[in-house]
């Protein structure tokens, strides 16, 4: 048995994982809350689908992506809990302030500042977790951390839809945004582990950042998951409108259905995806990539059933399964990026990963979906939204193919993943 497996993991590491996961829950509540509120915002403000996409993704992603790399470099040099505490303060404050906005540009500004705050969390938190836990369970741990996406999205959709229907969409931002400020106290009290504590001696050697940027495997992984993100993000961004427009479901019901589906599908999907990825890695080189390639490919027929079988019960089941797949790759992706970079450049590598994946998945793709919707005039012809959403299974196919090709490349290289 390798020496790494004999080391007992301290209880404090599990506490840190729980706290960082809770912070990530608030992160995703504030990030996706606006999606379930698209319909009432559109009705009050008379926005186009392109404007909704700009508010839902582009405004957020502008600084979320641009600042991810600088914050990643800061996470490699400075106290990571302070970086997270700063970001948590900013995104919670401006998420709550979104409820006070009465114009497109004020909404845009608030969403942009939410992106500024949230750009701090990924690089710093994943760096911390890689030091709190050994490499052998890295995908599992980061899968647990990523389970916050399912929980946060479920809370945002379930309670956001209910609050909008009973109190108005502005109160959803007040009541779900500002409370995140309470967690700043706990984050600042967190103990920071020694950098590289979760790595072996060979892995702890600080790599050259220029060599990192020339690592083809890293870029293949990043672009593979960027296309996976296009398909995954379209679930939370566009399916609420799909169900209210195409299936004529009440907004509150859509919030309940997708909120519950996110928890029932996304939560076990994220956790089991990380566990499966680690088990596959233990069996063969590049095993995480192979596992995620197969799982991503499985989403293609689920998308087609969702879009073209007009039975709501079956569609909700498909959404549940799609969310399980959509969130299953998060732990594996983060683990492979962290393993390739090592502790000395982990924040930078994670920042680059978040930059590219979110620039494509959140920044570029959603406005293209919105533009396609407007060109097809889906407001007047809702059924045509089925055609615009075909971009999602196409993106999933590209992601699965790239992941498999990367797996084959890793098998012939010296990359440690």
Beta strands, then each sheet from edge to edge (+ up, - down):
end
